[in-house]
Amino acid sequence: MKKKILVVDDEPSILELIEYNLESNDYQVSTAKDGQEAFDKVNEQTFDLMLLDQMLPKMSGIEVLKKMRKSGNLTPVIFLTAVDSEDNKIEGLVSGADDYVTKPFSIKELLARIEVVLRRTSGEKKSKTFELNTDVKGLILDGKEISLTKKEYELLEFLIRNKGIVVSREQIFDNVWGINSNSQMRMVDIQISHLRDKIEQDTKNPQIIKTVHGFGYILEV
């Protein structure tokens, strides 16, 4: 059965672009052009996911989301925002959003984030206990201590800070190795492979550090 997505944006060109690409990827799409219409639709129908612009007529995206959550509506929400500020993103996540995408965005990134949120919200919850041991720069996984190299620790620390969010190889490289590093981008994949060897039960079917093909990785614990 096709996943059903509600797309909310007051810019017709963006609505049409997203609707076309979602339908081309086998999603069923409904649209709304303002906050009130979005709130009415999401309470009248059942959706698997909602793409919600933050700046909307009649009712802002934040207001829509807060009213949804207050009424008990737990439809997963990805915010579409033109304001690339940390405070803005935090406000959205605190209000109950599952992820955010900053405009202008690539369709490839949007599709990847949709796939991950749908997988995360419809799949089984992980039962593993997972925490960094800051004293020895290692990892405690289900009570078992796992030693990590300095770079493995820094990489895992970055993934944990972005848990549940798709991060690109470029984002990982810039934050873990540094923009001016002489290392090559392939080091990201190499270190991810090393981490998987230590924390995954089946490295051919990873359940903790998952690959989002064509984009990057996501930590799911």
N, C-alpha and C positions, 0 to 999 in steps of 0.2 A: 504494500500500500504506500502511496506517495506521502511524504511528509508535507504538512500544511504550514505555510509561513505567511504571517501578516507583515507587510512592508508599509512603514509609515514615514512619509516625507512630504513636505509642501512644495518641493521642486519637481514639476512634471517630468523633466528630462532624467532626473535621478531615479524617479519611480519607474519610468519606462525601461531604463537601462538595467536596473536590478531585476525587475519583473521578467524581462526577456532572458537574462542569463540564468535566473533560477529555474524558469520553466524549461530552458534548454538542458538543465542538469536534473530534470525529472522531479522537480518540486511542484507542488500545487500552491499557487500564489493568490493572495487577496491583498488589496491595497486600501490605504486611508490617507487623506491629505491634511488632516488636522488632529489635534489631541483628543477632542471630544468624540470624533468619529472613530478614532482608534480605540478609545476606552469602551465605547458602545459595542464595537465589533468583537473585541477580545472577551467581553462578558456574555455576548450572545452566541458565540461560536467557540469551538475548541481548536486551538492551534498548537503545533509542536514547537513553534519558535516565533518570536516577534523581532523584527528589525525596526528600531525606534529612533527617529531623529530627536535630538535634544531640543532644538529650537523649532517650535511649532505654533501655529495660530490656535487661539481659543484655550488651549491648555498645553503647557510645556511637556516635553518628554519625561522630565523628572516628576512632574505632578501626576502624569498618567501612571507611571510606574509605582509611585507611592500609593495612589488610590487602588491600583491592582493588588499590591501586596497587603494593604490594609483590609481589603475585601476577601483576602484568602486566595486570590488568583496567582498561581505559581508558574504561569507560562514563562519559559526561559526567554530572556531579553538580551539582545546585543544592541548597544547604543551606537548610533551613527552621530559623530560629533565633528563640527568644523573648528572647535576650540581645542587646540592641542596643549592643554595645561594640566599639570598634575592635580590641582585642586578640583578641576572640572571632572576628571576621570574618577577621582576618589569619591566625589559626591554621587556620581552615577553608580559606582560599585556598592557604596554604603546604602544607597536607596534600594538595592536589590538586583542590579544588573548582573548578568553572567559574564559579559565581556564587552569590549568597546572597539570600534574601528574609527580611525580618524580620517576625515575627508581632506584632500582627495585620496581615495583608496583604490587599490587594484582589485579587479574582480577575483583574481586568483586568491588573494589574501582573504577577501570576504567569504568566498566559498570554503576555504580551509577553516576559518573560524566557525562558520556555520556547522560544518561537519563535526568539529571537535565538541562544540556545545551540545549538539544533538546526541552525540555518542556519550558524552559525560552525563547528561541529564536523563537519558533513557537506559543507561547501563547499570550494572551492579555496582554498589558502593564497595570501595576497597576496605579491607579489614586490617591492613598492615599498619604497624606503628613505625613511624619513620621520623627520625630527628638527627640533627647534626650534633656531634660532640665537639663543642668549641674548645674544650681543654686540650684535646689531642689532635684536633683538626681531622676528625674521622666521622663515621656514620654509625648510628645504632638502628638496626633494622630488625623488627620483631624481637628486640632484646639482645640481638647479637651484634657485637662490635665489629665493624669493618674498617680496616685501615685504608686511607686514601692518600694519594700523592697531593702535593700542594695545588697543582693545577686541577686535579679531579675535584678537590674540595671546593675550590673557587667556582668551578663550573656548576657543581651541584648546588652550591649556595645561591648562585644566580637563578638556577631553575626553580629552586624552592621559593625564592622571592616572587617568581612569576608563575607559581603553581596553578595549573588549570588554564593557563593562557598560552596560546601558540606564540613561540618566539622564533624569529628567523635566524639563519646561520649568521647573517651579518650582525644582528643584535647581540648574539652570543659572543661573537668574535670581538666586537668593539668593547663589550663590557668586561670580558674575562681576560682577553689578551691586550686590549688597548688599541685605539685607532692607529697609533704610530708604531705598532709592533712590526717586526720583520718576519714574524711567523706567517704561514700561509693559511688560507681559509680551510683547507682540508684538515687542519689540526682539530677543528671543531668535531668533525665526524670521527676522527681517530680517538679523541678523548671520550666522546659519547660511547664509542665501542668499548673502550676500557672500563668505563663506568658500568655499562651493561653486563660485562663479564663478572663484575663483583656483586651486582644487586638483582639481576634478573634470574628467575628460575629457568627460563627458556629464552636464550638470546635471539633465536630465530622468530620468536613471537613475543616481543617485549610488552610488558603490561605496566611498567612504571615510567620509563622514558620512551614515549611513542614518537614515531616519525610521522610528520604531516608532509606527504610527498609533494615535492616541488616548492616547499616553503621552509620548513624547519622542524622543530621538535616541541613536545609538550610533556610536562611532568604531571602524572596523574597518580596521586596517592590519597 
